[in-house]
Amino acid sequence: MRILIGLGLIAVLFVPSTGWCKIGGGDVKYRQAGADPVVYSHDDHVGKAALKCSECHYKLYTIEGHKSKVTMEEMRQGRSCGSCHNGKRAFDVKGTCTKCHKK
């Protein structure tokens, strides 16, 4: 029995932390006046792009109660989504409105 418990603890210690990020998350919908909503897909960012949760949480984004509104101008200056979507790491937020703003 002790061997099984020991093996279980070892397995838990060696589980990659990004594996936990892929579970849940779902889509987050951002609505703003005067524009179509933006749907942020955790599957696209964590799954397909292989980002770690820590790349956005809590450096760029925090928990639900602490959301802050960010303008497109601020994103163009590298805040929020613009920290990666700068034309170098990912497609640029400048001139690509329909990639994020969808009906």
Distance bins in CASP14 RR format, pairs under 12 A and 6 or more apart:
PFRMAT RR
TARGET T0000
AUTHOR 0000-0000-0000
RMODE 2
METHOD distances of the structure
MODEL  1
1 7 0 0 0 0 0 1 0 0 0 0 0
1 8 0 0 0 0 0 1 0 0 0 0 0
2 8 0 0 0 0 0 1 0 0 0 0 0
2 9 0 0 0 0 0 1 0 0 0 0 0
3 9 0 0 0 0 0 1 0 0 0 0 0
3 10 0 0 0 0 0 1 0 0 0 0 0
4 10 0 0 0 0 0 1 0 0 0 0 0
4 11 0 0 0 0 0 1 0 0 0 0 0
5 11 0 0 0 0 0 1 0 0 0 0 0
5 12 0 0 0 0 0 1 0 0 0 0 0
6 12 0 0 0 0 1 0 0 0 0 0 0
6 13 0 0 0 0 0 1 0 0 0 0 0
7 13 0 0 0 0 0 1 0 0 0 0 0
7 14 0 0 0 0 0 1 0 0 0 0 0
8 14 0 0 0 0 1 0 0 0 0 0 0
8 15 0 0 0 0 0 1 0 0 0 0 0
9 15 0 0 0 0 0 1 0 0 0 0 0
12 20 0 0 0 0 0 1 0 0 0 0 0
15 21 0 0 0 0 0 1 0 0 0 0 0
15 22 0 0 0 0 0 1 0 0 0 0 0
15 23 0 0 0 0 0 1 0 0 0 0 0
16 22 0 0 0 0 1 0 0 0 0 0 0
16 50 0 0 0 0 0 1 0 0 0 0 0
16 52 0 0 0 0 1 0 0 0 0 0 0
16 53 0 0 0 0 0 1 0 0 0 0 0
17 23 0 0 0 0 0 1 0 0 0 0 0
17 46 0 0 0 0 0 1 0 0 0 0 0
17 52 1 0 0 1 0 0 0 0 0 0 0
17 53 1 0 0 1 0 0 0 0 0 0 0
17 54 1 0 0 1 0 0 0 0 0 0 0
17 55 0 0 0 0 0 1 0 0 0 0 0
17 57 0 0 0 0 0 1 0 0 0 0 0
18 45 0 0 0 0 0 1 0 0 0 0 0
18 46 1 0 0 1 0 0 0 0 0 0 0
18 47 0 0 0 0 1 0 0 0 0 0 0
18 49 0 0 0 0 0 1 0 0 0 0 0
18 50 1 0 0 1 0 0 0 0 0 0 0
18 51 0 0 0 0 1 0 0 0 0 0 0
18 52 1 0 1 0 0 0 0 0 0 0 0
18 53 1 0 0 1 0 0 0 0 0 0 0
18 54 0 0 0 0 1 0 0 0 0 0 0
18 55 0 0 0 0 1 0 0 0 0 0 0
19 46 0 0 0 0 1 0 0 0 0 0 0
19 47 0 0 0 0 1 0 0 0 0 0 0
19 50 0 0 0 0 0 1 0 0 0 0 0
19 51 0 0 0 0 0 1 0 0 0 0 0
19 52 0 0 0 0 1 0 0 0 0 0 0
19 53 0 0 0 0 1 0 0 0 0 0 0
20 46 0 0 0 0 0 1 0 0 0 0 0
20 52 0 0 0 0 0 1 0 0 0 0 0
20 53 1 0 0 1 0 0 0 0 0 0 0
20 54 0 0 0 0 0 1 0 0 0 0 0
20 57 0 0 0 0 0 1 0 0 0 0 0
21 42 1 0 0 1 0 0 0 0 0 0 0
21 43 0 0 0 0 0 1 0 0 0 0 0
21 45 0 0 0 0 1 0 0 0 0 0 0
21 46 1 0 1 0 0 0 0 0 0 0 0
21 47 0 0 0 0 1 0 0 0 0 0 0
21 49 0 0 0 0 0 1 0 0 0 0 0
21 50 0 0 0 0 0 1 0 0 0 0 0
21 51 0 0 0 0 1 0 0 0 0 0 0
21 52 1 0 0 1 0 0 0 0 0 0 0
21 53 1 1 0 0 0 0 0 0 0 0 0
21 54 0 0 0 0 1 0 0 0 0 0 0
21 55 0 0 0 0 1 0 0 0 0 0 0
21 56 0 0 0 0 1 0 0 0 0 0 0
21 57 0 0 0 0 1 0 0 0 0 0 0
22 42 0 0 0 0 1 0 0 0 0 0 0
22 43 0 0 0 0 1 0 0 0 0 0 0
22 44 0 0 0 0 0 1 0 0 0 0 0
22 45 0 0 0 0 0 1 0 0 0 0 0
22 46 1 0 1 0 0 0 0 0 0 0 0
22 47 1 0 1 0 0 0 0 0 0 0 0
22 48 0 0 0 0 0 1 0 0 0 0 0
22 49 0 0 0 0 0 1 0 0 0 0 0
22 50 0 0 0 0 1 0 0 0 0 0 0
22 51 0 0 0 0 0 1 0 0 0 0 0
22 52 0 0 0 0 0 1 0 0 0 0 0
22 53 0 0 0 0 1 0 0 0 0 0 0
23 42 0 0 0 0 1 0 0 0 0 0 0
23 43 0 0 0 0 0 1 0 0 0 0 0
23 46 0 0 0 0 1 0 0 0 0 0 0
23 47 0 0 0 0 0 1 0 0 0 0 0
23 53 0 0 0 0 0 1 0 0 0 0 0
24 41 0 0 0 0 0 1 0 0 0 0 0
24 42 1 0 0 1 0 0 0 0 0 0 0
24 43 0 0 0 0 1 0 0 0 0 0 0
24 46 0 0 0 0 1 0 0 0 0 0 0
24 47 0 0 0 0 0 1 0 0 0 0 0
24 53 0 0 0 0 0 1 0 0 0 0 0
25 40 0 0 0 0 1 0 0 0 0 0 0
25 41 0 0 0 0 1 0 0 0 0 0 0
25 42 1 0 1 0 0 0 0 0 0 0 0
25 43 0 0 0 0 1 0 0 0 0 0 0
25 44 0 0 0 0 0 1 0 0 0 0 0
25 45 0 0 0 0 0 1 0 0 0 0 0
25 46 1 0 0 1 0 0 0 0 0 0 0
25 47 0 0 0 0 0 1 0 0 0 0 0
25 53 0 0 0 0 1 0 0 0 0 0 0
25 56 0 0 0 0 0 1 0 0 0 0 0
25 57 0 0 0 0 0 1 0 0 0 0 0
25 61 0 0 0 0 0 1 0 0 0 0 0
25 64 0 0 0 0 0 1 0 0 0 0 0
26 39 0 0 0 0 1 0 0 0 0 0 0
26 40 0 0 0 0 1 0 0 0 0 0 0
26 41 1 0 0 1 0 0 0 0 0 0 0
26 42 1 0 1 0 0 0 0 0 0 0 0
26 43 1 0 0 1 0 0 0 0 0 0 0
26 44 0 0 0 0 0 1 0 0 0 0 0
26 45 0 0 0 0 0 1 0 0 0 0 0
26 46 0 0 0 0 1 0 0 0 0 0 0
26 47 0 0 0 0 0 1 0 0 0 0 0
27 37 0 0 0 0 0 1 0 0 0 0 0
27 38 0 0 0 0 0 1 0 0 0 0 0
27 39 1 0 1 0 0 0 0 0 0 0 0
27 40 1 0 0 1 0 0 0 0 0 0 0
27 41 1 0 1 0 0 0 0 0 0 0 0
27 42 1 0 0 1 0 0 0 0 0 0 0
27 43 1 0 0 1 0 0 0 0 0 0 0
27 44 0 0 0 0 1 0 0 0 0 0 0
27 45 0 0 0 0 0 1 0 0 0 0 0
27 46 0 0 0 0 0 1 0 0 0 0 0
27 102 0 0 0 0 0 1 0 0 0 0 0
28 37 0 0 0 0 0 1 0 0 0 0 0
28 38 0 0 0 0 1 0 0 0 0 0 0
28 39 1 0 0 1 0 0 0 0 0 0 0
28 40 1 0 1 0 0 0 0 0 0 0 0
28 41 0 0 0 0 1 0 0 0 0 0 0
28 42 1 0 0 1 0 0 0 0 0 0 0
28 43 0 0 0 0 0 1 0 0 0 0 0
28 44 0 0 0 0 0 1 0 0 0 0 0
28 45 0 0 0 0 0 1 0 0 0 0 0
28 56 0 0 0 0 0 1 0 0 0 0 0
28 57 0 0 0 0 0 1 0 0 0 0 0
28 61 0 0 0 0 1 0 0 0 0 0 0
28 64 0 0 0 0 1 0 0 0 0 0 0
28 67 0 0 0 0 1 0 0 0 0 0 0
28 81 0 0 0 0 0 1 0 0 0 0 0
28 100 0 0 0 0 0 1 0 0 0 0 0
29 36 0 0 0 0 0 1 0 0 0 0 0
29 37 1 0 1 0 0 0 0 0 0 0 0
29 38 1 0 0 1 0 0 0 0 0 0 0
29 39 1 0 1 0 0 0 0 0 0 0 0
29 40 1 0 0 1 0 0 0 0 0 0 0
29 41 0 0 0 0 0 1 0 0 0 0 0
29 100 0 0 0 0 0 1 0 0 0 0 0
29 101 0 0 0 0 0 1 0 0 0 0 0
29 102 0 0 0 0 0 1 0 0 0 0 0
30 36 0 0 0 0 0 1 0 0 0 0 0
30 37 1 0 0 1 0 0 0 0 0 0 0
30 38 1 0 1 0 0 0 0 0 0 0 0
30 39 1 0 0 1 0 0 0 0 0 0 0
30 40 1 0 0 1 0 0 0 0 0 0 0
30 41 0 0 0 0 0 1 0 0 0 0 0
30 61 0 0 0 0 0 1 0 0 0 0 0
30 67 0 0 0 0 1 0 0 0 0 0 0
30 68 0 0 0 0 0 1 0 0 0 0 0
30 69 0 0 0 0 1 0 0 0 0 0 0
30 70 0 0 0 0 1 0 0 0 0 0 0
30 72 0 0 0 0 0 1 0 0 0 0 0
30 75 0 0 0 0 0 1 0 0 0 0 0
30 80 0 0 0 0 0 1 0 0 0 0 0
30 81 0 0 0 0 1 0 0 0 0 0 0
30 100 0 0 0 0 1 0 0 0 0 0 0
30 101 0 0 0 0 1 0 0 0 0 0 0
30 102 0 0 0 0 0 1 0 0 0 0 0
31 37 1 0 1 0 0 0 0 0 0 0 0
31 38 0 0 0 0 1 0 0 0 0 0 0
31 39 0 0 0 0 0 1 0 0 0 0 0
31 40 0 0 0 0 0 1 0 0 0 0 0
31 67 0 0 0 0 0 1 0 0 0 0 0
31 69 0 0 0 0 0 1 0 0 0 0 0
31 101 0 0 0 0 0 1 0 0 0 0 0
31 102 0 0 0 0 0 1 0 0 0 0 0
32 38 1 0 0 1 0 0 0 0 0 0 0
32 69 1 0 0 1 0 0 0 0 0 0 0
32 70 0 0 0 0 1 0 0 0 0 0 0
32 71 0 0 0 0 1 0 0 0 0 0 0
32 72 0 0 0 0 1 0 0 0 0 0 0
32 75 0 0 0 0 0 1 0 0 0 0 0
32 100 0 0 0 0 0 1 0 0 0 0 0
32 101 0 0 0 0 1 0 0 0 0 0 0
33 69 0 0 0 0 0 1 0 0 0 0 0
33 71 0 0 0 0 0 1 0 0 0 0 0
34 72 0 0 0 0 0 1 0 0 0 0 0
34 97 0 0 0 0 0 1 0 0 0 0 0
34 101 0 0 0 0 1 0 0 0 0 0 0
35 71 0 0 0 0 0 1 0 0 0 0 0
35 72 0 0 0 0 1 0 0 0 0 0 0
35 97 1 0 0 1 0 0 0 0 0 0 0
35 98 0 0 0 0 0 1 0 0 0 0 0
35 100 0 0 0 0 1 0 0 0 0 0 0
35 101 1 0 1 0 0 0 0 0 0 0 0
35 102 0 0 0 0 0 1 0 0 0 0 0
35 103 0 0 0 0 0 1 0 0 0 0 0
36 97 0 0 0 0 1 0 0 0 0 0 0
36 98 0 0 0 0 1 0 0 0 0 0 0
36 99 0 0 0 0 0 1 0 0 0 0 0
36 100 0 0 0 0 1 0 0 0 0 0 0
36 101 1 0 1 0 0 0 0 0 0 0 0
36 102 1 0 1 0 0 0 0 0 0 0 0
36 103 1 0 1 0 0 0 0 0 0 0 0
37 100 0 0 0 0 1 0 0 0 0 0 0
37 101 1 0 0 1 0 0 0 0 0 0 0
37 102 1 0 0 1 0 0 0 0 0 0 0
37 103 0 0 0 0 1 0 0 0 0 0 0
38 70 0 0 0 0 0 1 0 0 0 0 0
38 72 0 0 0 0 0 1 0 0 0 0 0
38 75 0 0 0 0 0 1 0 0 0 0 0
38 80 0 0 0 0 0 1 0 0 0 0 0
38 81 0 0 0 0 1 0 0 0 0 0 0
38 85 0 0 0 0 0 1 0 0 0 0 0
38 93 0 0 0 0 0 1 0 0 0 0 0
38 96 0 0 0 0 0 1 0 0 0 0 0
38 97 0 0 0 0 1 0 0 0 0 0 0
38 98 0 0 0 0 0 1 0 0 0 0 0
38 99 0 0 0 0 1 0 0 0 0 0 0
38 100 1 0 1 0 0 0 0 0 0 0 0
38 101 1 0 1 0 0 0 0 0 0 0 0
38 102 1 0 0 1 0 0 0 0 0 0 0
38 103 0 0 0 0 0 1 0 0 0 0 0
39 45 0 0 0 0 0 1 0 0 0 0 0
39 99 0 0 0 0 0 1 0 0 0 0 0
39 100 1 0 0 1 0 0 0 0 0 0 0
39 101 0 0 0 0 1 0 0 0 0 0 0
39 102 1 0 0 1 0 0 0 0 0 0 0
39 103 0 0 0 0 0 1 0 0 0 0 0
40 46 0 0 0 0 0 1 0 0 0 0 0
40 51 0 0 0 0 0 1 0 0 0 0 0
40 56 0 0 0 0 1 0 0 0 0 0 0
40 60 0 0 0 0 0 1 0 0 0 0 0
40 61 0 0 0 0 1 0 0 0 0 0 0
40 67 0 0 0 0 0 1 0 0 0 0 0
40 80 0 0 0 0 0 1 0 0 0 0 0
40 81 0 0 0 0 1 0 0 0 0 0 0
40 84 0 0 0 0 0 1 0 0 0 0 0
40 85 0 0 0 0 0 1 0 0 0 0 0
40 99 0 0 0 0 0 1 0 0 0 0 0
40 100 0 0 0 0 1 0 0 0 0 0 0
40 101 0 0 0 0 0 1 0 0 0 0 0
40 102 0 0 0 0 0 1 0 0 0 0 0
41 47 0 0 0 0 1 0 0 0 0 0 0
41 48 0 0 0 0 1 0 0 0 0 0 0
41 49 0 0 0 0 1 0 0 0 0 0 0
41 51 0 0 0 0 0 1 0 0 0 0 0
41 99 0 0 0 0 0 1 0 0 0 0 0
41 100 0 0 0 0 0 1 0 0 0 0 0
41 102 0 0 0 0 0 1 0 0 0 0 0
42 48 0 0 0 0 0 1 0 0 0 0 0
42 49 0 0 0 0 0 1 0 0 0 0 0
42 51 0 0 0 0 1 0 0 0 0 0 0
42 53 0 0 0 0 1 0 0 0 0 0 0
42 56 0 0 0 0 1 0 0 0 0 0 0
42 57 0 0 0 0 0 1 0 0 0 0 0
42 61 0 0 0 0 0 1 0 0 0 0 0
43 49 0 0 0 0 1 0 0 0 0 0 0
43 50 0 0 0 0 0 1 0 0 0 0 0
43 51 0 0 0 0 0 1 0 0 0 0 0
44 50 0 0 0 0 0 1 0 0 0 0 0
44 51 0 0 0 0 1 0 0 0 0 0 0
44 90 0 0 0 0 0 1 0 0 0 0 0
44 91 0 0 0 0 0 1 0 0 0 0 0
44 99 0 0 0 0 0 1 0 0 0 0 0
44 100 0 0 0 0 0 1 0 0 0 0 0
45 51 1 0 1 0 0 0 0 0 0 0 0
45 52 0 0 0 0 0 1 0 0 0 0 0
45 53 0 0 0 0 1 0 0 0 0 0 0
45 55 0 0 0 0 1 0 0 0 0 0 0
45 56 1 0 0 1 0 0 0 0 0 0 0
45 57 0 0 0 0 0 1 0 0 0 0 0
45 60 0 0 0 0 0 1 0 0 0 0 0
45 61 0 0 0 0 0 1 0 0 0 0 0
45 81 0 0 0 0 0 1 0 0 0 0 0
45 84 0 0 0 0 1 0 0 0 0 0 0
45 85 0 0 0 0 0 1 0 0 0 0 0
45 89 0 0 0 0 0 1 0 0 0 0 0
45 90 0 0 0 0 1 0 0 0 0 0 0
46 52 1 0 0 1 0 0 0 0 0 0 0
46 53 1 0 0 1 0 0 0 0 0 0 0
46 54 0 0 0 0 0 1 0 0 0 0 0
46 55 0 0 0 0 1 0 0 0 0 0 0
46 56 0 0 0 0 1 0 0 0 0 0 0
46 57 0 0 0 0 0 1 0 0 0 0 0
47 53 0 0 0 0 0 1 0 0 0 0 0
48 90 0 0 0 0 0 1 0 0 0 0 0
49 55 0 0 0 0 1 0 0 0 0 0 0
49 56 0 0 0 0 0 1 0 0 0 0 0
49 84 0 0 0 0 1 0 0 0 0 0 0
49 85 0 0 0 0 0 1 0 0 0 0 0
49 89 0 0 0 0 1 0 0 0 0 0 0
49 90 1 0 0 1 0 0 0 0 0 0 0
49 91 0 0 0 0 0 1 0 0 0 0 0
51 57 0 0 0 0 0 1 0 0 0 0 0
51 59 0 0 0 0 0 1 0 0 0 0 0
51 60 0 0 0 0 0 1 0 0 0 0 0
51 83 0 0 0 0 0 1 0 0 0 0 0
51 84 0 0 0 0 1 0 0 0 0 0 0
51 89 0 0 0 0 0 1 0 0 0 0 0
51 90 0 0 0 0 1 0 0 0 0 0 0
52 59 0 0 0 0 0 1 0 0 0 0 0
53 59 0 0 0 0 0 1 0 0 0 0 0
53 60 0 0 0 0 0 1 0 0 0 0 0
53 61 0 0 0 0 0 1 0 0 0 0 0
54 60 0 0 0 0 0 1 0 0 0 0 0
54 61 0 0 0 0 0 1 0 0 0 0 0
55 61 0 0 0 0 0 1 0 0 0 0 0
55 83 0 0 0 0 1 0 0 0 0 0 0
55 84 1 0 0 1 0 0 0 0 0 0 0
55 89 0 0 0 0 0 1 0 0 0 0 0
55 90 0 0 0 0 0 1 0 0 0 0 0
56 62 0 0 0 0 1 0 0 0 0 0 0
56 80 0 0 0 0 1 0 0 0 0 0 0
56 81 0 0 0 0 1 0 0 0 0 0 0
56 82 0 0 0 0 0 1 0 0 0 0 0
56 83 0 0 0 0 1 0 0 0 0 0 0
56 84 0 0 0 0 1 0 0 0 0 0 0
56 85 0 0 0 0 0 1 0 0 0 0 0
57 63 0 0 0 0 1 0 0 0 0 0 0
57 64 0 0 0 0 0 1 0 0 0 0 0
57 66 0 0 0 0 0 1 0 0 0 0 0
58 66 0 0 0 0 1 0 0 0 0 0 0
59 79 0 0 0 0 0 1 0 0 0 0 0
59 80 0 0 0 0 0 1 0 0 0 0 0
59 83 0 0 0 0 1 0 0 0 0 0 0
59 84 0 0 0 0 0 1 0 0 0 0 0
60 66 0 0 0 0 0 1 0 0 0 0 0
60 67 0 0 0 0 0 1 0 0 0 0 0
60 68 0 0 0 0 0 1 0 0 0 0 0
60 70 0 0 0 0 1 0 0 0 0 0 0
60 74 0 0 0 0 0 1 0 0 0 0 0
60 75 0 0 0 0 0 1 0 0 0 0 0
60 78 0 0 0 0 1 0 0 0 0 0 0
60 79 0 0 0 0 1 0 0 0 0 0 0
60 80 1 0 0 1 0 0 0 0 0 0 0
60 81 0 0 0 0 1 0 0 0 0 0 0
60 82 0 0 0 0 1 0 0 0 0 0 0
60 83 1 0 0 1 0 0 0 0 0 0 0
60 84 0 0 0 0 1 0 0 0 0 0 0
60 85 0 0 0 0 0 1 0 0 0 0 0
61 67 1 0 0 1 0 0 0 0 0 0 0
61 68 0 0 0 0 1 0 0 0 0 0 0
61 70 0 0 0 0 1 0 0 0 0 0 0
61 79 0 0 0 0 0 1 0 0 0 0 0
61 80 1 0 0 1 0 0 0 0 0 0 0
61 81 0 0 0 0 1 0 0 0 0 0 0
61 83 0 0 0 0 0 1 0 0 0 0 0
61 84 0 0 0 0 0 1 0 0 0 0 0
62 68 0 0 0 0 1 0 0 0 0 0 0
62 80 0 0 0 0 0 1 0 0 0 0 0
67 80 0 0 0 0 0 1 0 0 0 0 0
68 74 0 0 0 0 1 0 0 0 0 0 0
68 79 0 0 0 0 1 0 0 0 0 0 0
68 80 0 0 0 0 1 0 0 0 0 0 0
69 75 0 0 0 0 0 1 0 0 0 0 0
69 79 0 0 0 0 0 1 0 0 0 0 0
69 80 0 0 0 0 1 0 0 0 0 0 0
70 76 0 0 0 0 0 1 0 0 0 0 0
70 77 0 0 0 0 1 0 0 0 0 0 0
70 78 0 0 0 0 1 0 0 0 0 0 0
70 79 1 0 1 0 0 0 0 0 0 0 0
70 80 1 0 1 0 0 0 0 0 0 0 0
70 81 1 0 0 1 0 0 0 0 0 0 0
70 82 0 0 0 0 1 0 0 0 0 0 0
70 83 0 0 0 0 0 1 0 0 0 0 0
70 85 0 0 0 0 0 1 0 0 0 0 0
70 93 0 0 0 0 0 1 0 0 0 0 0
71 77 0 0 0 0 1 0 0 0 0 0 0
71 78 0 0 0 0 0 1 0 0 0 0 0
71 79 0 0 0 0 1 0 0 0 0 0 0
71 80 0 0 0 0 1 0 0 0 0 0 0
71 81 0 0 0 0 0 1 0 0 0 0 0
71 82 0 0 0 0 0 1 0 0 0 0 0
71 93 0 0 0 0 0 1 0 0 0 0 0
72 78 0 0 0 0 0 1 0 0 0 0 0
72 79 0 0 0 0 0 1 0 0 0 0 0
72 80 0 0 0 0 1 0 0 0 0 0 0
72 81 0 0 0 0 1 0 0 0 0 0 0
72 82 0 0 0 0 1 0 0 0 0 0 0
72 85 0 0 0 0 0 1 0 0 0 0 0
72 92 0 0 0 0 0 1 0 0 0 0 0
72 93 1 0 0 1 0 0 0 0 0 0 0
72 94 0 0 0 0 1 0 0 0 0 0 0
72 95 0 0 0 0 1 0 0 0 0 0 0
72 96 0 0 0 0 0 1 0 0 0 0 0
72 97 0 0 0 0 1 0 0 0 0 0 0
72 100 0 0 0 0 0 1 0 0 0 0 0
72 101 0 0 0 0 1 0 0 0 0 0 0
73 79 0 0 0 0 1 0 0 0 0 0 0
73 80 0 0 0 0 0 1 0 0 0 0 0
73 82 0 0 0 0 0 1 0 0 0 0 0
73 93 0 0 0 0 1 0 0 0 0 0 0
73 94 0 0 0 0 0 1 0 0 0 0 0
74 80 1 0 0 1 0 0 0 0 0 0 0
74 81 0 0 0 0 1 0 0 0 0 0 0
74 82 0 0 0 0 1 0 0 0 0 0 0
74 83 0 0 0 0 0 1 0 0 0 0 0
74 93 0 0 0 0 1 0 0 0 0 0 0
75 81 1 0 1 0 0 0 0 0 0 0 0
75 82 1 0 1 0 0 0 0 0 0 0 0
75 83 0 0 0 0 1 0 0 0 0 0 0
75 84 0 0 0 0 0 1 0 0 0 0 0
75 85 1 0 0 1 0 0 0 0 0 0 0
75 86 0 0 0 0 1 0 0 0 0 0 0
75 87 0 0 0 0 0 1 0 0 0 0 0
75 90 0 0 0 0 0 1 0 0 0 0 0
75 92 0 0 0 0 1 0 0 0 0 0 0
75 93 1 0 1 0 0 0 0 0 0 0 0
75 94 0 0 0 0 1 0 0 0 0 0 0
75 95 0 0 0 0 0 1 0 0 0 0 0
75 96 0 0 0 0 0 1 0 0 0 0 0
75 97 0 0 0 0 0 1 0 0 0 0 0
75 100 0 0 0 0 1 0 0 0 0 0 0
76 82 1 0 0 1 0 0 0 0 0 0 0
76 83 0 0 0 0 0 1 0 0 0 0 0
76 85 0 0 0 0 1 0 0 0 0 0 0
76 86 0 0 0 0 1 0 0 0 0 0 0
76 87 0 0 0 0 0 1 0 0 0 0 0
76 92 0 0 0 0 1 0 0 0 0 0 0
76 93 1 0 0 1 0 0 0 0 0 0 0
76 94 1 0 1 0 0 0 0 0 0 0 0
76 95 0 0 0 0 1 0 0 0 0 0 0
76 96 0 0 0 0 0 1 0 0 0 0 0
77 83 0 0 0 0 1 0 0 0 0 0 0
77 86 0 0 0 0 1 0 0 0 0 0 0
77 93 0 0 0 0 1 0 0 0 0 0 0
77 94 0 0 0 0 0 1 0 0 0 0 0
78 84 0 0 0 0 1 0 0 0 0 0 0
78 85 0 0 0 0 1 0 0 0 0 0 0
78 86 1 0 0 1 0 0 0 0 0 0 0
78 87 0 0 0 0 0 1 0 0 0 0 0
78 88 0 0 0 0 0 1 0 0 0 0 0
78 89 0 0 0 0 0 1 0 0 0 0 0
78 90 0 0 0 0 0 1 0 0 0 0 0
78 92 0 0 0 0 0 1 0 0 0 0 0
78 93 0 0 0 0 1 0 0 0 0 0 0
78 94 0 0 0 0 0 1 0 0 0 0 0
79 85 0 0 0 0 0 1 0 0 0 0 0
79 86 0 0 0 0 0 1 0 0 0 0 0
79 93 0 0 0 0 0 1 0 0 0 0 0
80 86 0 0 0 0 0 1 0 0 0 0 0
80 93 0 0 0 0 1 0 0 0 0 0 0
80 100 0 0 0 0 0 1 0 0 0 0 0
81 87 0 0 0 0 0 1 0 0 0 0 0
81 89 0 0 0 0 0 1 0 0 0 0 0
81 90 0 0 0 0 1 0 0 0 0 0 0
81 91 0 0 0 0 0 1 0 0 0 0 0
81 92 0 0 0 0 0 1 0 0 0 0 0
81 93 1 0 0 1 0 0 0 0 0 0 0
81 94 0 0 0 0 0 1 0 0 0 0 0
81 96 0 0 0 0 0 1 0 0 0 0 0
81 99 0 0 0 0 0 1 0 0 0 0 0
81 100 1 0 0 1 0 0 0 0 0 0 0
81 101 0 0 0 0 0 1 0 0 0 0 0
82 88 0 0 0 0 0 1 0 0 0 0 0
82 89 0 0 0 0 1 0 0 0 0 0 0
82 90 0 0 0 0 1 0 0 0 0 0 0
82 91 0 0 0 0 0 1 0 0 0 0 0
82 92 0 0 0 0 1 0 0 0 0 0 0
82 93 1 0 1 0 0 0 0 0 0 0 0
82 94 0 0 0 0 1 0 0 0 0 0 0
82 96 0 0 0 0 0 1 0 0 0 0 0
82 100 0 0 0 0 0 1 0 0 0 0 0
83 89 0 0 0 0 1 0 0 0 0 0 0
83 90 0 0 0 0 1 0 0 0 0 0 0
83 93 0 0 0 0 0 1 0 0 0 0 0
84 90 1 0 1 0 0 0 0 0 0 0 0
84 91 0 0 0 0 1 0 0 0 0 0 0
84 92 0 0 0 0 0 1 0 0 0 0 0
84 93 0 0 0 0 1 0 0 0 0 0 0
85 91 1 0 0 1 0 0 0 0 0 0 0
85 92 1 0 0 1 0 0 0 0 0 0 0
85 93 1 0 1 0 0 0 0 0 0 0 0
85 94 0 0 0 0 1 0 0 0 0 0 0
85 95 0 0 0 0 0 1 0 0 0 0 0
85 96 0 0 0 0 1 0 0 0 0 0 0
85 97 0 0 0 0 0 1 0 0 0 0 0
85 99 0 0 0 0 1 0 0 0 0 0 0
85 100 0 0 0 0 1 0 0 0 0 0 0
86 92 1 0 0 1 0 0 0 0 0 0 0
86 93 1 0 0 1 0 0 0 0 0 0 0
86 94 0 0 0 0 1 0 0 0 0 0 0
86 96 0 0 0 0 0 1 0 0 0 0 0
87 93 0 0 0 0 1 0 0 0 0 0 0
87 94 0 0 0 0 1 0 0 0 0 0 0
87 95 0 0 0 0 0 1 0 0 0 0 0
87 96 0 0 0 0 1 0 0 0 0 0 0
87 99 0 0 0 0 0 1 0 0 0 0 0
90 96 0 0 0 0 0 1 0 0 0 0 0
90 99 0 0 0 0 1 0 0 0 0 0 0
90 100 0 0 0 0 0 1 0 0 0 0 0
91 97 0 0 0 0 0 1 0 0 0 0 0
91 98 0 0 0 0 0 1 0 0 0 0 0
91 99 1 0 0 1 0 0 0 0 0 0 0
91 100 0 0 0 0 1 0 0 0 0 0 0
92 99 0 0 0 0 1 0 0 0 0 0 0
92 100 0 0 0 0 0 1 0 0 0 0 0
93 99 0 0 0 0 1 0 0 0 0 0 0
93 100 1 0 0 1 0 0 0 0 0 0 0
93 101 0 0 0 0 0 1 0 0 0 0 0
94 100 0 0 0 0 0 1 0 0 0 0 0
95 101 0 0 0 0 0 1 0 0 0 0 0
96 102 0 0 0 0 0 1 0 0 0 0 0
97 103 0 0 0 0 0 1 0 0 0 0 0
END
